[in-house]
């Protein structure tokens, strides 16, 4: 009850305080949204790089297996199949 009477008597203080709290809350919300957006972009970039690396590794494994299946030997230095 005393708080209500104080706020009614000091409505300017209450209005300024409410505006300040609202502005601060909105600032925190915007900051967190920007931060989360950047985090998601970075996560997507890392996932893309991981998928690309996995695809390259799978292709390299396929080439080595194909080489060996055809009777060749994989030359790691030259990065190609050497057939006798």
Protein Blocks (a to p, Z undefined) as FASTA:
>chain_A
ZZmmmmmmmmmlmmmmmmmmmmmmmmmmmmmmmmmmmmmmmmmmmmmmmmmmmmmmmmmm
mmmmmmmmnopacdfklopacdZZ
